[in-house]
């Protein structure tokens, strides 16, 4: 259809002077189900923790906003949604809870239920890769170490393989789920956090992955050679899927906010404090 957009952009800000103003809209993950293209992403206001929201598009290119689909008392972001053994699951980032949680869908795309703890560590941007020899999870510690975990089954806890993939802050934090490119192999996307959060995105080819060894090589060190204004301060996520024989890509970006928003939110925060 002519009204379809091949790339979905996030990171734009408006001028809303209330506590529901969404200061952050990021981490877009694409997922196809029952002839619809779903988009799951993080939404955060300056007055709360991150939540997971969703919207979807039908085959006619018409979008429907589903609003918030998963909330917790702790911060949530980076919602990797995937199918495994005829069920739909989600592994969001929940590092502030101190764990990596697995959620199951009770009524897709709503009613997500905590299924179990996969890893008893506060990993950021945990990314799952499903292979014939098991399931692999790549997650980054608070010390910027990218670690590899493995499990034979999703319902089992993931074991730390003892493999530290890298400590290099230019590539040690994932920028989305691994990309499986037909006939080309598996690729890891990484965000550059050496100087600041999400300066750019690199693409690395995974050459070997097992519970005993891992190797990768950078094939594209900087995805964006020239950034548009809406991602002038950085970009840190990319997701890709096929829907109706077309490839869709979702990315996010960051730019400097207007002082109007900054001052307005500061005023609201002060009013909230004084009302206590």
C-alpha positions in Angstrom: 0.0 0.0 0.0 1.3 3.5 -0.8 0.6 4.8 2.7 3.0 2.4 4.4 6.2 3.8 5.9 9.3 1.5 5.7 11.0 3.2 8.6 9.4 4.1 11.9 11.1 6.9 13.9 10.9 7.6 17.6 12.3 10.3 19.8 10.2 13.3 18.8 9.0 15.6 21.7 6.0 17.8 22.0 5.0 20.7 24.3 2.8 19.2 27.0 2.6 20.8 30.4 1.2 17.9 32.5 2.7 14.9 34.3 1.6 12.5 31.5 4.1 14.2 29.2 6.2 11.4 27.7 9.8 12.4 28.1 11.1 9.2 26.7 9.7 7.0 23.9 12.3 4.5 22.9 13.5 0.9 22.3 11.1 -0.1 19.4 10.7 -3.8 18.9 8.8 -5.2 15.8 6.8 -8.4 15.9 4.3 -10.0 13.5 1.3 -11.9 14.5 -2.0 -12.8 12.9 -1.6 -10.6 9.9 -0.6 -7.6 12.0 2.7 -5.8 12.5 3.1 -5.0 16.2 5.4 -2.4 17.7 6.4 -2.6 21.4 8.3 0.2 23.0 9.3 1.9 26.2 7.4 5.0 27.4 8.5 7.1 30.4 7.3 10.3 31.9 9.5 12.4 34.2 7.2 11.4 37.1 7.3 7.6 36.8 9.2 4.5 35.8 9.3 3.1 32.2 6.3 1.2 30.9 5.8 -1.0 27.9 3.3 0.3 25.3 2.2 -1.2 22.0 0.6 -0.3 18.7 -0.1 -2.4 15.6 -0.7 -2.0 11.9 -3.0 -4.1 9.7 -2.4 -5.1 6.1 -4.0 -1.9 4.8 -1.4 0.2 6.6 -3.8 1.4 9.3 -2.3 1.8 12.8 -4.1 1.2 16.1 -2.7 2.4 19.4 -3.0 -0.2 22.2 -1.5 2.0 24.9 0.2 0.6 28.0 0.4 -3.2 28.0 2.9 -3.9 30.8 3.5 -1.9 34.0 5.6 -2.8 37.1 6.7 -0.9 40.2 10.2 -1.0 38.7 11.5 0.4 35.5 10.8 -1.5 32.3 12.3 -0.9 28.8 13.8 -2.8 25.8 10.8 -5.2 25.3 12.0 -8.1 23.1 8.8 -9.9 22.1 9.2 -13.3 20.4 7.4 -16.6 19.8 8.7 -19.9 21.2 6.9 -23.3 21.1 3.5 -21.8 20.0 3.4 -19.1 22.7 4.4 -15.5 22.8 6.9 -14.2 25.3 8.6 -11.0 26.3 12.0 -10.4 27.9 12.1 -6.7 28.8 15.0 -4.9 30.5 14.2 -4.9 34.3 17.6 -4.2 35.6 16.3 -2.0 38.4 14.6 -5.1 39.9 18.0 -6.9 40.0 16.8 -9.7 37.7 16.1 -10.7 34.1 12.4 -11.6 34.0 10.5 -13.7 31.4 6.8 -12.7 30.8 4.2 -14.8 29.0 1.2 -13.3 27.0 -2.2 -14.3 28.4 -4.2 -12.3 25.9 -1.9 -10.9 23.2 -0.9 -8.0 23.1 -2.2 -7.5 26.7 -2.1 -9.3 30.0 1.5 -10.1 30.4 2.3 -12.3 33.3 5.7 -12.9 35.0 6.6 -16.5 34.2 10.0 -16.9 35.9 13.4 -15.4 36.6 15.8 -16.3 33.9 19.0 -14.7 35.4 19.6 -13.4 39.0 21.6 -10.4 37.7 20.7 -6.8 36.9 21.6 -7.0 33.2 20.8 -4.1 30.8 19.4 -4.7 27.3 19.2 -8.5 27.6 18.9 -10.0 24.1 17.8 -13.5 23.3 19.0 -15.6 20.4 17.2 -19.0 19.7 19.4 -21.7 18.1 19.1 -25.4 17.4 21.5 -26.2 20.3 19.6 -24.1 22.8 18.9 -20.5 23.8 21.5 -17.8 24.2 21.1 -14.5 26.1 23.6 -11.6 25.8 23.3 -9.0 28.5 25.5 -6.2 29.9 26.5 -5.8 33.5 26.7 -2.4 35.3 30.4 -2.6 34.7 29.8 -2.6 30.9 30.8 -6.3 30.5 28.8 -8.1 27.8 28.2 -11.6 29.1 26.9 -14.8 27.4 24.3 -17.0 29.1 22.9 -20.3 27.9 19.9 -22.6 28.5 18.5 -25.7 26.9 14.9 -24.7 27.5 13.1 -21.4 28.1 11.6 -22.6 31.3 15.0 -23.3 32.8 17.3 -20.7 34.4 20.1 -19.5 32.1 23.6 -20.5 33.1 26.5 -18.1 33.0 28.9 -19.6 30.4 31.8 -17.6 31.9 32.3 -16.0 28.6 32.8 -12.2 28.6 32.2 -11.2 25.0 33.7 -7.7 25.4 34.3 -4.9 27.8 34.7 -2.3 25.1 32.1 0.4 25.7 31.8 1.1 22.0 30.1 -2.3 21.4 29.4 -3.9 24.8 25.8 -2.8 25.0 23.1 -4.3 22.7 21.1 -2.1 20.4 18.3 -4.5 19.8 17.7 -8.2 19.2 20.2 -10.2 17.1 19.4 -9.9 13.3 19.0 -13.1 11.4 19.7 -12.3 7.7 18.8 -15.0 5.3 21.9 -16.5 3.7 24.2 -14.0 5.5 24.3 -15.3 9.1 23.5 -13.8 12.4 24.4 -10.2 13.4 24.5 -8.4 16.7 23.7 -4.7 16.9 25.5 -2.7 19.5 25.3 0.9 20.7 28.4 3.1 21.2 28.5 4.3 24.8 32.1 5.1 25.1 31.7 8.9 25.5 28.0 9.2 26.1 24.8 7.1 25.9 24.0 5.8 22.5 26.4 7.8 20.2 25.9 5.5 17.3 25.1 1.9 16.3 27.6 -0.8 15.2 26.8 -4.0 13.4 28.8 -7.1 14.3 28.7 -10.6 12.6 28.5 -13.5 15.1 31.0 -16.1 13.7 30.8 -18.6 16.6 28.4 -19.0 19.4 28.1 -22.0 21.9 28.2 -22.5 25.6 32.0 -22.9 25.2 33.1 -20.2 22.8 32.0 -17.0 21.2 33.5 -14.8 18.5 32.3 -11.8 16.5 33.7 -9.2 14.2 32.6 -5.6 13.4 31.4 -5.3 9.9 29.9 -1.8 10.2 31.4 0.4 12.9 29.0 3.3 12.4 25.6 2.8 11.0 24.9 6.5 10.7 27.6 8.5 9.1 25.5 11.6 9.1 22.6 11.9 11.6 19.3 13.7 11.0 18.3 16.4 13.4 15.9 14.2 15.4 18.8 11.9 16.4 21.4 14.6 16.8 22.4 13.6 20.3 22.5 9.8 19.6 20.7 6.6 18.6 20.7 3.4 20.4 18.2 0.9 19.0 17.2 -0.9 15.7 14.7 -3.6 15.0 13.8 -5.3 11.8 11.1 -7.8 10.6 9.3 -8.9 7.5 5.6 -8.2 7.1 3.5 -8.9 4.0 6.7 -9.6 2.0 8.2 -6.2 2.9 11.0 -5.4 5.3 10.2 -3.0 8.1 12.8 -1.3 10.3 12.2 0.6 13.5 14.8 2.9 15.0 15.0 5.5 17.7 16.9 8.7 18.3 17.6 11.5 20.8 17.8 15.2 20.4 18.0 18.2 22.7 14.6 19.1 24.3 13.2 22.6 24.2 13.8 24.7 27.3 10.1 25.2 27.3 9.6 21.6 28.2 12.4 21.6 30.7 11.1 24.6 32.6 7.5 23.5 32.5 8.3 20.1 33.9 10.5 21.6 36.6 7.6 23.8 37.6 5.3 20.8 37.8 7.8 18.9 39.9 8.1 21.7 42.4 4.3 22.0 42.7 4.1 18.3 43.3 6.7 18.5 46.1 5.0 21.5 47.8 1.6 19.8 47.8 2.9 16.9 49.9 
